[in-house]
Amino acid sequence: MNTVKIFLALLLLILLHAVAIAQIETAGPEWVVTRFDITANVASGERALTARAVLTAKNVGRASGSTFSVRLNPKAEVKSASVNDSPAIVRTRTDTRGDLLLATISLPAPVAQDSSIKVSIDYRLPVEENNGLAAITPLGSQFLPLSFWYPTPNTPFSIRGGDSAPIHLNMNSSEGETLVSSGQSSGSSFDLLLNGQPFFVKGSWDISEGRNDARGISAYMPKGAGADERKQAESLIALAAAARTFFANTLGNAPDAPIRLVAVTRGAGFNDSGTVLLDAAAFRRSKIDSATALLVAETVARLWVGGVAPVRGEGGGVVREGLIRFLATAFIEKQFGADAAAAERMRERIAYAAVSRRDAPLRQATMLDETFFTSVGNKGAMVWRLVDRALGRDVFMSVLKSQIQAGSNSAAGMSLNSLRAALADRGGASLKTILDQELDQTTDTDLMIGLPVQRGSQWVSALRNLGQLDVTVTVLGTTESGQSVTTQATVPGRNFGEAVFNTSSRIVRAEIDPEKLYPQMDYSNDVQPRAKLPEEALSEITQQFARQEFAHAEANARAALAYQPRMQDVHLALARALLAQNKTDEAEREFKSLLEDPLPTSAALAWANIGLGEIALRRGQAAEAVRRYNEAVRTDAEYASTLAARAGRIKAEASANSAPTVDEAARNFITQLDQQIKTGGKVGLESVIVSGQLVKFIKGIIGNAPEIWQTKVVRTEQLDANHLAADVTINAKQIGAGGTGTAVLILARVGGAWKLESIEQFEVH
């Protein structure tokens, strides 16, 4: 007994000590950037960025501050610092949270609560190898926030999230080079009046400007864009304009900020303060795909949530990611229909289900958590949908609009805490309980349903709720004739309930929460009789394809579609299974149906065109096959479909007796590239490869040159004014081991000559 008392006493002391530490931390100074002013220069020859960053920061903590700490890329070299234009001492060390450079600047005098300072930092950042976050090339460069290229006291790794503020950015630029960032531009300067994070992209584009209702929206297309790319750019501009109108009607007048849709070859998906980086293939596709539509909608929504009002404080990711995704999906529903929105929500649910048993509470999530984006974006969107249902759309948007307005006028900005408090005031205790459970706790909800049984003139299914949260849900019954019958049921937390269907018709299938409103640990027990989840069916179908069990794959696909008729991946699996069984007409209908979907996935666009290309070849329509395969190549959805499309196009061109085009200058360059690879010299390799590209490839060749490296150019294709793709076959041998296969080389025109920029496909075994 004494041992137990001692243990409890020690535990109490530990808890009190932890609370005391937390109180000390929250009672200290806290810095928030209220303005970024950055002047930067990119030196291609030195492969480095040099910059002076001037941060205006406010102490929003509860005590005076005598030091000011910022974080930077770990390779950055801090040269000097000043505070309010007076030189200051700066010390650097490694910040273990995120492995960043931590620079601590001594202040000449303590800065009181609610007071501001201006800190200037001169630094240099070398870039050895290009990636999606930081890159320097002769054709352009880019630095995104997650490269930590600028100093900031708060990062996305902290509970309160990274700093965002108005920005003035001034950059050097070369002749013929265009600079892109957020805000209003004037020459090589950008001024953002909203709240954002500093970034820039430099390169060459053809620019299309929106007109009439789309004024202020620009599409930066790949240089040398053709008619198809320009048409797609117009569609993307119109989509952004529709989103802007939708959110203006919902959240208040649109901010006076330009919207830029920028084609890039790296870093696609990033967006901030009205500028979004899109994969260049998004401009080459025959129609807008679902991921691009969602990304554009999220970009526009962030002008209000995060732009007009900065999102700060604990749990900000639920607002920055989850709320934005909810709002974007609401726009998708308005623009493309309920089925398109349901398909997007299903993708959210499938993505979240993969991490539902190991994610952190949303309020505590940071980018250091491996599940952050999967959980915060997708579960977050589901939580805000629950709020929307509880309050009603008009009330929810009214509260959100008020929070945005209040956050725009406060240094504290907009926070999860203030938003949930305002929502609880409108929704009462029941909504507060939902928010407390879904935001402060890990997911424990698991809804279960029993087989429907007849009871008098009614049919009944037993229900069980394994989680703590009381739920009120729709329960869907399906009769023998295929008719749907719904009923409402409440199932208390850790308890049982029942669904009563007021029908005498036999209920053969029952499903709890068919709309999947509630985040759950397990969705597989939501239906009786039990059925495979679509994602489980897809996995099994993939294995059946590998074993060439195409009839079984077809049967599984049809069963999965009976449960989830909107899942494009399953429709695609069905179409491919039909084609493999020579059920050509049925397969053709499925493939065409995918292409006619209002909002297809890029994979559906690619594989549907590949399937139709194969059907055309079987029918002796070689020219049509070439057209279909070419569409699939231009879609550039993912590795497997692009590999199949390129191989199919070459086969179709041979069948059509159409000699593929080969750029002779590119052929000659690749011959030179072969020689440098076989020589294995560092200087020679670097002379034929774009600087900063394929660094690991070069290191692997130096001192370990292959005995044989022979490349045959099969066809070339101009991607834009400065890039070319070459389909090649490679015969390689190194220390007795060798192989032959195909590859796709991307060449870039640098100084009027070709250089190797990347290897997109490599199937040499």
Secondary structure as UniProt FT lines:
FT   HELIX           2..27
FT   STRAND          31..43
FT   TURN            44..47
FT   STRAND          48..59
FT   STRAND          65..72
FT   TURN            74..75
FT   STRAND          77..83
FT   TURN            84..85
FT   STRAND          86..88
FT   STRAND          90..95
FT   TURN            96..99
FT   STRAND          100..111
FT   TURN            113..114
FT   STRAND          116..126
FT   STRAND          134..137
FT   TURN            138..139
FT   STRAND          140..143
FT   HELIX           145..147
FT   TURN            156..157
FT   TURN            159..160
FT   STRAND          165..171
FT   TURN            175..176
FT   STRAND          178..180
FT   STRAND          184..186
FT   TURN            187..188
FT   STRAND          189..196
FT   STRAND          200..203
FT   STRAND          205..209
FT   HELIX           212..214
FT   TURN            215..216
FT   STRAND          217..222
FT   TURN            223..224
FT   HELIX           227..251
FT   STRAND          259..264
FT   TURN            268..269
FT   STRAND          271..272
FT   TURN            273..274
FT   STRAND          275..279
FT   HELIX           280..283
FT   HELIX           290..301
FT   TURN            302..304
FT   TURN            306..308
FT   TURN            314..315
FT   HELIX           316..317
FT   HELIX           318..323
FT   HELIX           324..336
FT   HELIX           338..353
FT   TURN            354..358
FT   HELIX           362..364
FT   TURN            367..368
FT   TURN            370..371
FT   HELIX           373..377
FT   HELIX           378..391
FT   HELIX           393..408
FT   TURN            411..412
FT   HELIX           416..440
FT   STRAND          447..449
FT   STRAND          453..455
FT   TURN            456..457
FT   STRAND          458..465
FT   STRAND          471..479
FT   TURN            480..481
FT   STRAND          484..491
FT   TURN            493..494
FT   STRAND          495..501
FT   STRAND          507..512
FT   TURN            514..515
FT   TURN            524..525
FT   STRAND          527..528
FT   HELIX           534..546
FT   TURN            547..548
FT   HELIX           550..563
FT   TURN            565..566
FT   HELIX           568..580
FT   TURN            581..582
FT   HELIX           584..596
FT   HELIX           602..618
FT   TURN            619..620
FT   HELIX           622..635
FT   HELIX           639..655
FT   TURN            656..657
FT   HELIX           664..679
FT   HELIX           682..688
FT   TURN            691..692
FT   HELIX           695..701
FT   TURN            702..703
FT   STRAND          708..720
FT   TURN            721..722
FT   STRAND          723..734
FT   TURN            735..736
FT   STRAND          737..750
FT   TURN            751..752
FT   STRAND          753..764
//
